[in-house]
Amino acid sequence: MQVSVPPYWEDFAVGQVFTTPRRTITEADLMFFSAWSWDHHPLHTDQVFAEESMFHQRILHGQAGYAIASGLAMQTGLHRTTALALLSIQWNFRAPIFIGDTLTVTETVAEKRETRKPDRGIIVMQVNLLNQRGETVQDGPWTFLYARRPTG
């Protein structure tokens, strides 16, 4: 879901759900992240080793899953301009991500609270990274500082 105007803190409601576009993981994604991060663990880069593992194939780096979730979340337009800061992240790795998996993100407004400053507020999003079968592969709460709607 792409929003046309970035929302202010007041525009969010607890329980509101946003869904991103989908993205399919490719061999290039895995190899690029491995090269960029210098993480050449054989579960990611060695087909024979991975086939002999409990996964029976190579898996995407967990950190790459988070990076993709973050990028997908930006596609909604929710966090452009009115999101002032990402304050914290808790992130769980629930299941492997394989080459060929198609991922999407759901963001659910879990909490909304005021701050001491009247021009900003806190939004906690429960973020779920899902594969094509609707299985949660990674998840956790992301806490944002949002601008409040200008008055006057």
C-alpha positions as a Markdown table, in Angstrom:
| # | Residue | x | y | z |
|---|---|---|---|---|
| 1 | Met | 0.0 | 0.0 | 0.0 |
| 2 | Gln | 1.5 | 3.3 | -1.1 |
| 3 | Val | 0.2 | 6.4 | 0.8 |
| 4 | Ser | 0.0 | 9.6 | -1.2 |
| 5 | Val | 0.7 | 11.9 | 1.7 |
| 6 | Pro | 3.0 | 10.8 | 4.5 |
| 7 | Pro | 1.0 | 10.5 | 7.7 |
| 8 | Tyr | 1.4 | 12.5 | 10.8 |
| 9 | Trp | 1.3 | 10.9 | 14.3 |
| 10 | Glu | -2.5 | 11.8 | 14.5 |
| 11 | Asp | -3.2 | 9.8 | 11.3 |
| 12 | Phe | -2.3 | 6.5 | 12.9 |
| 13 | Ala | -4.7 | 4.2 | 14.8 |
| 14 | Val | -3.7 | 1.3 | 17.0 |
| 15 | Gly | -4.5 | -1.9 | 15.0 |
| 16 | Gln | -4.1 | -0.3 | 11.6 |
| 17 | Val | -2.3 | -2.6 | 9.2 |
| 18 | Phe | -0.1 | -1.6 | 6.2 |
| 19 | Thr | 1.2 | -4.1 | 3.6 |
| 20 | Thr | 4.2 | -3.5 | 1.3 |
| 21 | Pro | 4.8 | -4.6 | -2.3 |
| 22 | Arg | 6.4 | -8.0 | -2.7 |
| 23 | Arg | 10.0 | -8.8 | -3.6 |
| 24 | Thr | 11.5 | -12.1 | -4.8 |
| 25 | Ile | 15.0 | -13.1 | -3.5 |
| 26 | Thr | 17.5 | -13.9 | -6.1 |
| 27 | Glu | 20.9 | -15.4 | -6.3 |
| 28 | Ala | 22.3 | -12.0 | -7.0 |
| 29 | Asp | 20.7 | -10.7 | -3.7 |
| 30 | Leu | 22.5 | -13.4 | -1.7 |
| 31 | Met | 25.9 | -12.9 | -3.4 |
| 32 | Phe | 25.7 | -9.1 | -3.3 |
| 33 | Phe | 25.0 | -9.1 | 0.4 |
| 34 | Ser | 27.7 | -11.7 | 1.0 |
| 35 | Ala | 30.3 | -9.6 | -0.9 |
| 36 | Trp | 29.1 | -6.3 | 0.7 |
| 37 | Ser | 29.0 | -7.6 | 4.3 |
| 38 | Trp | 32.1 | -9.9 | 4.0 |
| 39 | Asp | 29.9 | -12.6 | 5.5 |
| 40 | His | 31.0 | -15.7 | 3.5 |
| 41 | His | 29.6 | -18.3 | 5.8 |
| 42 | Pro | 29.2 | -21.6 | 3.8 |
| 43 | Leu | 25.4 | -21.7 | 4.5 |
| 44 | His | 25.2 | -18.7 | 2.2 |
| 45 | Thr | 28.0 | -19.4 | -0.3 |
| 46 | Asp | 28.7 | -23.1 | -0.5 |
| 47 | Gln | 26.0 | -25.2 | -2.2 |
| 48 | Val | 27.3 | -28.6 | -1.2 |
| 49 | Phe | 27.8 | -27.5 | 2.5 |
| 50 | Ala | 24.3 | -26.0 | 2.5 |
| 51 | Glu | 22.8 | -29.2 | 1.0 |
| 52 | Glu | 24.3 | -31.2 | 3.8 |
| 53 | Ser | 22.9 | -28.8 | 6.4 |
| 54 | Met | 19.5 | -28.9 | 8.1 |
| 55 | Phe | 18.3 | -26.4 | 5.5 |
| 56 | His | 19.3 | -28.5 | 2.4 |
| 57 | Gln | 20.0 | -25.4 | 0.4 |
| 58 | Arg | 21.7 | -22.0 | 0.7 |
| 59 | Ile | 19.9 | -19.4 | 2.9 |
| 60 | Leu | 19.9 | -15.7 | 2.8 |
| 61 | His | 21.8 | -13.9 | 5.5 |
| 62 | Gly | 19.5 | -12.9 | 8.4 |
| 63 | Gln | 20.8 | -9.4 | 8.3 |
| 64 | Ala | 19.8 | -9.2 | 4.6 |
| 65 | Gly | 16.3 | -10.2 | 5.6 |
| 66 | Tyr | 16.1 | -7.2 | 8.0 |
| 67 | Ala | 17.6 | -4.9 | 5.3 |
| 68 | Ile | 15.0 | -6.0 | 2.8 |
| 69 | Ala | 12.2 | -5.6 | 5.3 |
| 70 | Ser | 13.4 | -2.0 | 5.9 |
| 71 | Gly | 13.5 | -1.3 | 2.2 |
| 72 | Leu | 10.1 | -2.8 | 1.6 |
| 73 | Ala | 8.7 | -0.7 | 4.5 |
| 74 | Met | 10.0 | 2.4 | 2.8 |
| 75 | Gln | 8.0 | 1.6 | -0.3 |
| 76 | Thr | 4.7 | 2.4 | 1.5 |
| 77 | Gly | 5.6 | 6.0 | 2.0 |
| 78 | Leu | 4.7 | 5.8 | 5.7 |
| 79 | His | 8.1 | 6.7 | 6.9 |
| 80 | Arg | 9.0 | 9.5 | 4.5 |
| 81 | Thr | 9.3 | 13.0 | 5.9 |
| 82 | Thr | 7.0 | 12.7 | 8.9 |
| 83 | Ala | 9.0 | 9.9 | 10.5 |
| 84 | Leu | 11.7 | 11.9 | 12.3 |
| 85 | Ala | 13.7 | 9.0 | 13.6 |
| 86 | Leu | 13.8 | 5.2 | 14.1 |
| 87 | Leu | 14.4 | 4.9 | 17.8 |
| 88 | Ser | 14.7 | 1.2 | 18.4 |
| 89 | Ile | 14.3 | -2.2 | 16.8 |
| 90 | Gln | 13.9 | -5.6 | 18.2 |
| 91 | Trp | 14.2 | -8.3 | 15.6 |
| 92 | Asn | 13.6 | -12.0 | 15.7 |
| 93 | Phe | 14.8 | -14.6 | 13.1 |
| 94 | Arg | 12.0 | -17.2 | 12.9 |
| 95 | Ala | 12.7 | -19.2 | 9.7 |
| 96 | Pro | 15.2 | -19.3 | 6.8 |
| 97 | Ile | 14.8 | -17.2 | 3.7 |
| 98 | Phe | 15.7 | -19.1 | 0.5 |
| 99 | Ile | 16.6 | -18.0 | -3.0 |
| 100 | Gly | 13.3 | -17.8 | -4.8 |
| 101 | Asp | 11.2 | -16.8 | -1.8 |
| 102 | Thr | 8.9 | -13.9 | -2.3 |
| 103 | Leu | 8.8 | -11.6 | 0.7 |
| 104 | Thr | 6.4 | -8.9 | 1.9 |
| 105 | Val | 6.1 | -6.9 | 5.0 |
| 106 | Thr | 3.1 | -6.1 | 7.2 |
| 107 | Glu | 3.3 | -3.2 | 9.7 |
| 108 | Thr | 0.7 | -3.1 | 12.4 |
| 109 | Val | 0.3 | 0.0 | 14.6 |
| 110 | Ala | 0.9 | -1.7 | 18.0 |
| 111 | Glu | 1.2 | 1.4 | 20.2 |
| 112 | Lys | 0.9 | 5.1 | 20.0 |
| 113 | Arg | 1.9 | 7.6 | 22.7 |
| 114 | Glu | 2.5 | 11.3 | 23.2 |
| 115 | Thr | 5.9 | 12.7 | 24.2 |
| 116 | Arg | 6.8 | 15.6 | 26.3 |
| 117 | Lys | 7.2 | 17.7 | 23.2 |
| 118 | Pro | 3.9 | 18.7 | 21.6 |
| 119 | Asp | 5.3 | 18.5 | 18.0 |
| 120 | Arg | 6.1 | 14.8 | 18.1 |
| 121 | Gly | 4.8 | 11.4 | 19.2 |
| 122 | Ile | 5.9 | 7.8 | 19.3 |
| 123 | Ile | 4.5 | 5.0 | 17.1 |
| 124 | Val | 5.4 | 1.4 | 17.7 |
| 125 | Met | 4.9 | -0.8 | 14.6 |
| 126 | Gln | 4.8 | -4.6 | 14.9 |
| 127 | Val | 6.7 | -5.5 | 11.7 |
| 128 | Asn | 6.4 | -9.0 | 10.1 |
| 129 | Leu | 8.5 | -10.2 | 7.2 |
| 130 | Leu | 6.5 | -12.9 | 5.5 |
| 131 | Asn | 7.3 | -15.4 | 2.7 |
| 132 | Gln | 5.0 | -16.4 | -0.1 |
| 133 | Arg | 3.3 | -19.0 | 2.1 |
| 134 | Gly | 2.4 | -16.3 | 4.6 |
| 135 | Glu | 4.9 | -17.7 | 7.1 |
| 136 | Thr | 6.7 | -15.1 | 9.3 |
| 137 | Val | 10.4 | -15.5 | 8.7 |
| 138 | Gln | 11.4 | -12.4 | 10.7 |
| 139 | Asp | 9.5 | -10.0 | 13.0 |
| 140 | Gly | 9.7 | -7.5 | 15.8 |
| 141 | Pro | 8.6 | -4.1 | 17.0 |
| 142 | Trp | 10.1 | -1.0 | 15.4 |
| 143 | Thr | 9.7 | 2.3 | 17.4 |
| 144 | Phe | 9.5 | 5.5 | 15.5 |
| 145 | Leu | 9.4 | 9.2 | 16.4 |
| 146 | Tyr | 6.8 | 10.9 | 14.3 |
| 147 | Ala | 6.0 | 14.5 | 13.6 |
| 148 | Arg | 2.6 | 15.7 | 14.9 |
| 149 | Arg | 0.3 | 17.7 | 12.6 |
| 150 | Pro | 1.3 | 21.4 | 12.7 |
| 151 | Thr | -1.3 | 23.6 | 14.5 |
| 152 | Gly | -2.3 | 27.1 | 13.5 |
